Amino acid sequence: MILEIVSYTILVIYVTSLLLILFYSLTQLNLLINYLTYKKATENEPKFNLTQPEEVPKVTIQLPIYNEEYVVDRLLKNIIKLKYPSDKLEIQVLDDSTDESITKTSEIINKFQQEGVDIKHITRKNRVGFKAGALKEGLEVASGEFIAIFDADFLPAPHWLQKTVPYFKDPEIGVVQTRWGHLNRNYSLLTKIQAFALDMHFTIEQVGRSAKGHFINFNGTAGIWRKACILDAGNWEGDTLTEDLDLSYRAQIKHWKFKYLENVETPAELPVIISAARTQQFRWNKGGAENFRKTVRNLLASKNISNKTKFHGFIHLLNSSMFLCAFLISVLSVPILFIKQQDFIPNWVFNLTGIFILSTLILYVCYWFTYKNIQGKSWKNILNYTKTFLTFFTVILGFTLHNSFAVIEGHRGKRSEFVRTPKFNIKNISDSWRGNKYISKSISRNIILEALLVLYFAFGIFSAFKLNDFSLFPFHLMLVIGFGFVFFHSIRSRI
């Protein structure tokens, strides 16, 4: 009796997780259809004519930084190259640094000030609200009608403002967001995987949602806000780890429009070691869950918002929770092998595992169009794409434990500090990340658990031979490789 109760409980959780991932995959497929059928913006859109001085609005550029010794020089030298009338441009360096980099930053800023650049060094005695707090404090003294924001690792092209500011001629537009590019996409397998995942978000997801007027999000950087929109939506708040997603939804619930420019790329540096990627992943996924907890009721209760937009917004806010579903499927897949040996459960139940294969195939198709459009590939590259997708999928499975803890903390409302992602200023394979003083050296609980999971899924592989059931063998092999990759590189980056 107890065996039956445990078995059915495991099956219910397992199948429910499979169905949720299928539901998410079908949503992605819908976004792909939106993306492929989207009609690009026409020239009839109202735009500021920046060749007419009376139409050029004042812009404030905010650069939130925190202990950015390795990239601050590159950042500031790049920002002052932006082409825009000098009397209509203000730069704020919002510096919360606690190390000697603050002195270096001050020296660079003083030099630019002497050259006539309107650039200000704004520092705080504490990090209240973290990045959101710094942005809010800078906003209080910002003179610009529009606020462009760039993180320390972003390098906008000289004509970036000329390509984004004109869209604010439409008074209903509150944000213009651009697509992230990748300075070091091919630095390593890790950077290739991250670029692969981010490209999906910045093509199919952002375009697919905006094409139908659904909510999209400002991505924290490489975008520009109308100051009035920020204030009308309630200003920056630091009660979640993704303050960008939070303010985006509050603004759109108040019916501000967001403009997404897929054709304007803003390149940035991807984390080159796994400890940095873990930090970023934890913050994004916990922040996503925190925003679901904070925002979803207001979204669903909002009037004059279509049910389709509410539906896509609900799924968007729930995105990070898919890591928890994937982790549950992974962990429960081993006992599923043994439950299959029992005669009290019909065999058709276990055929539902095929749902995961269907979900994977849907994502395979969605990612293909991203890969093809961003990297300019053709159908001749389908074999290389398949290898890339399988590698991506395998490594992402290895992140599911780490990201699941983040999601659980977010849904529980557990508060934590905003931990910045270390920057390296690395592009080439010959460049070394070792010696970076911002790298974490501690071995966390999650890393130990990931090592144990390698052994756990290796047991699943062994069990396939023991039980003569190889239905989950490929999945368990991917899990061993995925968790093994994450564990090995997590240790390697700490020694």
N, C-alpha and C positions, 0 to 999 in steps of 0.2 A: 504493500500500500504506500509506504513512504517513498519507495523507488518510483512508483508511478506519479506521485505528486511532484517530486523533484523533476522528473523527466518532462512532465507536461509544463511545469513552470519554466524550465529552460527553453522548451520549444516555443512557448508563447512569447518570451522576450526575444528569442532569436528571430522568429518570423515577423514580429512587430518591427524590429530593427531593419529587417530586409525590406519590408513594405515602405518604411519611411525613407529609406535610401532610394527605392524605386520612384517614390513620389517626388523626391528632390531631383532625380535624374530626368523625369518627365518635365519638370519645371524648367530645367536647363535646356531641354529639347525645344520647349516653347520659346525660350529666349533666343535660341539659334534660329528658329523660323522667323521671329521678329527681326533678327539681325540681317538675315538673307533677303528679306522683303522690304527692308528700310530704304526709304527714298532720301538720299542725301539732301542736306540743307540747300535751299536755292538762294540765288543772289538777291531775291526780293525781301529777304529778312532785313529789318531796320538795323543799321549799324552807324556808329559814330564815324565821321569822316575825320581821321586824325591829321589830314593835311590842312584842315581848317583850324587855326589856333583857338577859335572861340568854342570849338566842339571838343577839345582835348580836356578830359577830366583829370583831376589830381589823383594820383595813385600813391599809396603807401605800401612798401614792400616790408613784410615782417619775416625775420630770420630767427626762429627760436633755436637756440643752441645750448648744449650742456656738456661741458668737458669734451670739446671737439678738436683737440690739439692737432690731429693728423689731417683734417680737412678744412679747417676754418680759413686758412689762407687761400686755398683753391676756391672756396665758396665766395668769399668777398671779392676776389679778383674777377670772378665770373659775373657776379651780380652787377658790378659797376659798368660792365660792357653792354647792358641792356639799353637798347636804343629807344629813348623817350625824351621829350622836352625836359631839360634839367629843372626848369622852374615849376614843373608839374609832377616831380618825382621825389619822394622821400623814402629813405631806407632806415628801418629800425632793426638793430641787432639786439634781440631779446636774450641776454646772456645770463643764464642761471648757473654758470660754471663755478665749481668749488676747488679747482686746481689751478696750477700756474698758467693754464691756457688763457685765462681771462686777461693776463698781462699782455700776452702775445696779440690777442684780439684787439685790445685797447691801442696798441702801437700801430697796428694796421689801419684801424679806423682813424686815428689821429693823422696819419699820413694822407689818407683820402680826403679828410676834412680840409687839410691845408691846400689840397688841389682843387677845392671848391665843390666837392661832392656833398650833398645834403644827406649825411649819414649820422645816426645817433647810436650811442652805446648805452643801452638801458639794462641795468642790473638790479637784482633784488637781494634782500638779506635772507630770504627763505624761499622755498620752492612750493609755497601754498598753491594747490591746484595744478602743480607740475606744468606741463606744456599749456594746458588750457588757461591756467593762472597767468602765465607769461603773456599769452596772446591777449587776454582780457586787459591786463595792465597796460600793454602797449597801445591797445585800442583807445584807451582813455585820452591819450595825447596824440593820437594819429591825426594828421591833417588831411589825409586822403579821403575822397569819396568812395574809393575802391581799395580793397586790401588784398594784395597778393601775398601768398605764403609759400615759403620754400624751406624744407628741412636741410640740414647741413650737407647731405650727400647728393643734393640735386643741382644740376647745372643747366638752367634754361638757356636756349639759344638767344642771340642778341635781339631778334625780332619777336620774342615771345609776347611782350605786352601789346605789340601792334596786331598780333593775331588773336588776342583774347579780349582786350578792352572794348573794341567796337561793338560786340554783341550786347553790351549793357545799354545800348540805345533803347532797347525794349525795357520799359520801366518795371516789368513783371519779373525779369530775370534777376535772381539773387546770387547765383554762383555760375562761374564758367570753370569747368574742370578739364584738364588735359590728360592725355595718355602717358603713362610712365614708360620710358625706355630703359635700357640696361647697359651701362658702361662696360660691365665685365661679365656679360652673359656666358662667354665661353671660357671663363677662368678655370672652372672645375665642374665636376658632375653636379655638385651641390648648387652652384650658381645656375647651371642649365635647367635644373629641376625647378628652382624658384622662379626663373624667368618664364618657364613653361606654364606654371600655375598662374602667375600674375597676368600673363598675356590673355588668358581666358577671361579673367575678371574685366580687363580693360578693353576687351573687344565685345564678345558675345553678351556678357552680363550688363555692362554699362550701356552699350548701344541697344541691346535687346529690351532693357527696361525703359530707357528714355524714348525709344522709338514709339512706344505706345502711351507715353505720358505717365509711366509708373515712376515711383520714387527711386532715385539713384543716390549715391553718397559722394560728398566731397571726401577726397582720399587723404586728408591731413596735410597735403603739400601739392605743389604743382597746379594750384588752382587759385582763383581770385574771387573774392566776395564783394558784394555791395555792402558797405558799412551799415546802411539802414536795415538791411536784411538781418545781419547779425544781431543788431539791437532789438529789432522787432520780434525775433525768435527767442529772445531771452538771454542773449550773450553766451559766451563760453562758460561751460560748467565742468568742473574737474571731478565729478562723482563717478565717472566711468573711465576705463583705460583707453577708450576710443571716443574722445571728445568730438572728433570730426563726424562720426556716424550719428552721434547724439544730436548735435546742432543741425545736421542735415535733415533729420526727420522732423525736428521741431519747426524748422523753416518751411518744409514742404507741407506739413500739416496746416500751416498758416497760409498755404497756397502760393508760396514763392516758387518760381520756375527755376530749374537747373538746366544749364546747357552743357552738354558733353561734346568735346572736340576730339574725335578719334584720330584725326589727321594731324594734330599738333602733338608732337612727341617731346617729352621732357625727360632727358636721360638722368639716371641715378645709379649709385653703386649698390649692388646686392651684397648681403653678408657673405663673407668668404669662408667662414668657419661655422661649424654646426652649433657651437655654444651661442654665437650671435644670432643665428637663425632661430634657435630655440627661444631666446628672449623675445624676439619679434613675434614669433608664432604664438607664444603664451599671451602676450599683450593683445594681439589682434583677436584671438579666439575668446579670451576671457571678456574683453571689451564688447564683443558681439553679443555674448550671453547677458552681460550686464545691461546692454541696451534693449535686448528683448524684454528683460524684466522691467526696465524703466519705461519703455515707450509703447509696447504693443497694445496696452489698453487704450491709450490715447489715440493710437492709429485706428483701431477698430471702432472706436466710438465717434470718430470724426464724421462730420456731415459734409456733404458736397464732395466726397471722395468716392470714386466708383468701387464696386466690390472687387473688380479685377485688380485695381491698384492696391486695395487693402490686402488681397490674397498674396500678391507678389511681394508686398512690403512685409507681410507676416513671414513668408519663406526666407526673404532676404535677412531679416533679423535673426532667423533661426539657423542660418547657414552653418555657423560654427558647431552647432549641436550634431551635425552629421558625423563629426569625428567620434563622438561618443557612441553613436549607432554603429559605426564601423568597428570600433574597439570591442563593443559587446558581441558583434557577430564573430569577430576573430577569436575572442576568449572562449565563447560558447561552442565554437566549431569543433573543438577537441572532444568535449563530452558528447556532442552530437554523434560522433563516430560510434561511441559505445551504446548510446540510446538506440541507434539503428539496429543493434543486435537483438533488441527486445522484441517480443512478438505481440505486445499489447498495443502497439502503435502502427497504423496502416502505412504501407510504403509510400503512398502518394504524398504524405505529409513532407517526406524528405526531398521529394522532387521540387519543393518550393525553394530549395537552394538555388535553383536555376534563375530565380528572381535576381540574385546578385550578379549572375552572368549577364542578364539582360540589362541591368543598370550599368554595368561596366561597358557594354557595347554602346549604349546611348552616349555615355561620357566620351568614349573613344571617337565617336562621330563628331561630337561637339568640339573636342579639342583639336580634331583634324583641321577644321575650318579656321580655328585660331592660328594653328601652326602654319597653315598654307598662306593665310592673308598677311600675317605679321612678318614671316621669314621669307615670303616670296617663293614658296615651294610649289611643286606641281605633283600630279598623281604619280610621276616617276619616283618621287621620294617617299612613297607610302611605306616601303620596307623600313627605311630609316626612321620614319615617324612611328611605326609600330614598336620599334626597339625603344625609342624615346618615351613613348607612352607607358610601356611595361615597366621601364626603369623608374619613371615618375610615380606610377601607381604603387610599385613595390616600396619605394622609399617613404612615400606618404603614409603607407600602412605602418611603417616604423615610427611615425610621429603620433600615432593615434593615442597612445597612453598619455604622453606629455600634454597633448591638446585636450584630451578628455578631462584631465585634472583642471585645466584652465576653464573649460566650459562648466564643470560642476561648481567651481568656486564662483563663477559669474552668476549662475542661476541661484546659488545660495545667498548671494549678496555679500560675500566675504570681500572686504576691502584689502587692497594691497598697493604698494608703491609703484609709481610709473618708472619702470626700468628701461633706460634708453638702450638702443641697439648700438653696440660699438661700431665705429667707422674706421676704415683702414687705408683709404686712398690707394686702392690696388686695382689694376686693370689687367696686367700681363702675368702669364704663368710664372715668369722669372721673379716677380715681386713676392716678397715673403711677408706673412702676417705675424710671424713670431717676433716677440719683443714688444707687441702692442700692450701698453700698460693697463688698458681697460678690459682685457680678457679675464673672464671669471675663471678662477682656478679650483673652486670648490666642486666636489662631486656630490650631486644631489641625490635624494631618495629616488627620483624618477630614473636616473641612470642605472642604479642598482636593480630596480624593478625591470628595466629593459633587458638587462643581462639575463635575469631569471626567465623572462618571456622567450628569449632565444632558446633556452633549454626546454621550456614548456612546449613550444611549437615543434622543436626537434622531436619531442616525445610524440607529438601528433603524427609526424612523418613515420616514426618507428611503429606506431600503432596501425598505420595503414598496411604495413607488411604483416603485422601480427593478426589483424582482423581480415586481411585480404579485401580491403575496401579502399580503393584509391580515388574515390570521388572528390575528396578534399585535399589530395596530395599536392596539386599545383598551388593551391591557396596557402597551405602550411609552408611550402617551400618559399613562397614569396614573403611570408611573415618572418621566417627565420632570416632570410637575407635582409629584409627591411629593418627589423629590429637590430640585427647584427651590424648593419651599416651605421645606424644612428648611435648605437652603443660604442662601437669602435672609434668613430670620429669624435664623439663626445669626450672620450678619454684622451684621444690624441690631441685635441685642442687644449687640454688642461695640463699637459706635461711638457 
